[in-house]
Amino acid sequence: MSDDAAHKKGWQIFEVVFGVPFLAAIGLQFIFPLALPGGVPTPVIVAAGVILALAGIILVTLTRREFAKYRQPTDPGQATSRLITTGVFAYSQNPLYLGGILFSAGVDLAFRLTWGLILLVPSVIACHYILIAPEERYLAHKFGEQYREYTATVHRWVGRKAGN
C-alpha cells in the first residue's frame, strides 16, 4: 500500500467487498435455499444472467485497457499520477466497479443464486463507503479542479450529465 493512495488497508478492494458476501451467499443458498420469484422461465433468467456477466467482463476489460493505456494502476492501494477521463471513463466514474457488479449479478442470475442477489445490495452500499468515497476524496485532493470538472460532466455510475 502506498502512502499516496486512496486506500491504506489491503482489504479495501473489490474482491473483499463483493467476494466475502458472494461466498456467504453460496453458503446461505446451500443451508437456507431461496428460489427466485416465479413467473419467468429458467432459460430466460439464465440467458439474462449470461448477458449481464458478459457485459461485466467487457466493461472490466475495456476499463483495464484504459488504465494500461495511461500506465495507471487498477489497485486503489497504489498511487495514481493521472486522472483518466477517456474511453469508458467518459461515461462512468467507476466502470471497473460497475463491470464487477454486472458480472456478479449475472453470475447470481445464471446460477439462480438468490442469496447472491440479496447480498449484492449491501455489497454495493459497502462499495460506496469503503471503496468509492475514499477514492473520490483522494482524486479531489490530488487533481483538484480537473477532478471537479470531470465529476460535473460524468455520473458516478453511468451516463453523462445534462448539457455535457
JONOR-V463563 format. One record per helix or strand of 2 or more residues. SS is the DSSP state (H for helix, E for strand). FROM is the first residue (numbers start at 1). TO is the last residue. If there is no record, write none. Layout:
[[SS/FROM/TO] [SS/FROM/TO]]
//
This chain:
[[H/14/31] [H/42/69] [H/87/90] [H/95/110] [H/114/153]]
//
